[in-house]
Amino acid sequence: MSDSHGCLYVCATPIGNLKDISLRCLEVLKQVDLIAAEDTRHTRKLLNYYDIGTPVTSLHEHNERRKSPIIIKKLEDGKDVALVSDAGMPGISDPGGYLIDYVLKEGYPIQVIPGPSAVTTALALSGLPMERFAFEGFLPRVRKERVKYLQKLVKEEHTLVFYEAPHRLLSTLEDLAELIPDRPIAVCRELTKQHEEVWRGTVKDALSYFTEKGVKGELTLVLAGAAQAEPGEVPVDCDLVRGRLEELLAEGNSVKDAVRIVIEETGIRKNIAYRIATELDK
């Protein structure tokens, strides 16, 4: 294409904390002619925070096919367009994938502006292996379909990452508990936001915890792979470990010594014990 044609900029936006946006993304959002947003009201909060007055149009799952030719016409006329979703990278469990494919097939240029990701943030917080992982997006909503899907998935050896809606978390944990009750899992809630919470333990303990506490906010689940659940490994109750660490720290033990003692007593993984101890020592 000639330089007279516009470019589609695929922009990753904050997953919670508005300050996580990149300088390059802010520059693009200011300079493009139009911003195509999953929810214009949500995006305007971000734009207002940074005093950006670029025009905004909606592009969501219900109108993406209809609006894509309109975006193409903008590019044809030499206009630059930024594509954003409510959080993270467009197209990743969000609208945008159809438009990106459409633009590429029509031969117009695309640039991706990388940024925040709930997937990698949750992985880093989980305490589970990050060398190999698979992102599975949202699980099927219908229980029969979800169980069938999970039966295949729990055999995977690498770490698995899911998104889940708060009103479906307990159902998903119930299904997982029937299949792999002692598999390690991290439930990450409201990542980068004021009430961020990361719960780590076994699937069955996660079910008990969230059944009692209730569930609110955006959720990302990180599940240990089959290869990480060693045969004969004794599941460790993270709540009991947390209580024991509290006792040891209250007695004047250093974090290092408290972790060493707990590992000897319970067999909990060192990285998980350190994370719990560090949280308690704040």
N, C-alpha and C positions, 0 to 999 in steps of 0.2 A: 504494500500500500504506500501511497505517497505521503509526504509529511503533512499534506493538507487534511488528512483524515484524523479523527480523534482517537483517543486511547481509553480503554476501560481499565480503571485502577481497582483492583480487588483488595479491600482494606480490612485488616483485622482491627477490631476495636476492643476496649476494655471488657473484661468479663465481670467486673464489679467496681473496682476502684478506678475512677475516671483518670487518675494521675498515671495509670499504667500505659496510656497511649504513647506511641512513639512520636518524636519530633517530625520524622518524615511523613507520618500519617497526617499530622496536623497541617503540614505544608500542602499536601495533596488536597485535603478537604477544603482548604482555603482557595486553592487555585483552580480546581475543576469548575466546569460550567453547571454541573448538576450532580446531585447525590441521590442514588437509588437506594432506599432504605426499607428494611423489613417492616418496621413500625416507625412512621415519621414522628410520632409524639415522643417515642423513646430516644430517637436519634437527635431530636431537637434539644433534649436535655444536655446531651454531650456537646452539641454545637454552641448552645448558649453558654455553657460553662467556659468554653474557650473563645467566646465572642466571634463565632464564625457565621456569616450571613449567607452562605451558598444556598441556592434554591434546592428543595428536597421533593422527591416524588416517591410514592410507595411502590415497592416491588416485593411481594410476598407469595406464599405458596398458592394462593387462590387466583392471582393475576399475573404470575410470572410469564406464562406462555403468551398472554395477550399483550403484556407491556414490552416484551423483548424486542419485537420489531420496531417499537417506538424508540428504544435505546439505540438500536442499529441506525435509525435515521439520524439521530443526534451525532453519532460517530461519523456517519457519511458526510454530514454538514460541517465536520471539523471540530465538533464539540467534545471535550473530555468529560467522562462520567466516572464517578466513584461509586462502587458497590459496597454497601455495608449491611451487616445483619445486626441484631440487637446486641450480640456479644460474640467475641471470637472471630473466626474466619468464615466468611460467607461460603455456603455450600457444604460445610461440615455439620450435618444434622440441622441445617438451616437453609432457607431459600438461597438461590444464587447459582447453583450448579447448572441449571438449564440455560440461563443467560450466558454463562461463561462458555459453555459448549456452542451455543448459537453464535456468539461473537467470533470464536475461533473458526468455525465453519465458514463464516462470511468473510474471513480473511483480515479482520481488524486486529490491531495490537492489544495485548493485555500485559499489564504489570501487576505483580502482587506485592503488597506492602505488608510484610509479616508483623506479628505482634502477639498479644496475650493468647493463651490457650488453656482451657480448663483441663484438657487431656494431660498435657505435660506438667501442669501445675499439680494436679492430683497425683500423678505418678511420682513426682519428686517428694511429695508429702507422705506417700503411702508407706514407705519403708520396705516395699516389695521390689524385686529385681526389675531394673529398667532397661537391661541390655536388649531384650526382645519383648515386644508387646504388640497387641492388636486392639484397635479401637472398634467397638461394635455398635456405637451409636445407641439409639433407643431400642430396647427389647420389644417384641410383639406385645400388643395390649391384651389380646385375648389369651386367657390362661392356657388353654389347650395348645395353642401355637407357641406360646412362650416356653412351656415345659418341653415340648418337642425340640425347640431351638437350643435350650439350655442342655438337654441331654447330649447333644453333639458337642456343644461348646466346652463343657466341663472336662472333656478329654484332652483339650488343647494344653500344650506344655508351657506356653509362654504366658506372661501376665496379660490379663484382659481388662479393658476399660469400658465402662458403660455410662451413658447418661440415663437418669431416671427421674420421673415426675414424683413429687412428694406424696401424692395420693396413691401411687402404685408401689412405693418402696416396700411396704410390709408384705404385699403379695409376692413381689419378686424375691424377697428374703425368705419367705415361706417356701417357695418353689426351690430355691437354692438349698435350704436347710434339709429338704427331703432327699436331695441328691448328694450334697457334700457338706454336711453340718460342721465339720471340723476344718474346712479350708480357710486359710487366712484371707481377710478382706479389710479394705479401708473404705469407709463411707465419708466422703468429703462434702461438706455442706456450706453453701454461701461463700465460695472461694473468693478471696481478696476483699470481701466485704467486712463490715464492722463485726458481724456475729459469725465469722468463719469458725467452723468446727471440723475436726478430723477425728473420727472414731476408728480405732484399729483393734482387731481381735479376730475371732472365728465367726463364721456365718451364723451359727446358732446363737452366739452371744450377741451379735448385732441385732438379730431378730428380737431377743429379749429386751435389749436396751431401748430400741426405738419403739417397741410396743408399749413400753412403760412411759417413755419420755414424750412420744409423739414426734411428728415430722413436719418441718417447715423449710421452705427455701429451695434453691437450686441444688441438685445433687449430682455428684460424679462418683461412681463406684469403681474401685480397683480391686480385682480378684486375682489371687495367686493362681498360677498355672498348675496343671497336674504334676509337672516335674518338680514343682517347689513343695509339694506335699509328700515328704519322704515316707515310704512304707514304715509303719510302726512308730511314727512320730507322735508323741503325746501332745494333744492340744493344750494350750496354755490359756487360762482365763486372765485376760488383760486387766479386768477390774481387781482381781486378787493381787496381781503383780503391782498395780498402781497403789493399792493399800499397803503392801509390804514395803514398797519404795518410800512411801510417806513416813512409815515407821522408822526406817533406816535413816532417812534424812533428818527427821526430828531428833534422832539420837545423836546427831552430829557427824554422821558419816559423810564423806565427800560424795559427789555424784558418781565418780569413778568407782569408789569402793562399794557404794550401794548397788550399782549395776552389776559389779562382779559377784556380790553375794546373791543377788536375785537370779542371776544366770546359773549359779551353782545349785541353787535351791529348786528352780523351776524348769530350767532348760530352755527358757525363752530366748529367742534370737537376740543377739547383741544390739543390732541396730534398732529393734523395736524397744528394747529396755532403755536404751539411751534416749530415745525420743520421749518416752513417758517420763523418765527422770528429769530431763531438761525442761519439760513443760511444768513439772511440779516445782522445780527450783527457780522459776521466774519470779 
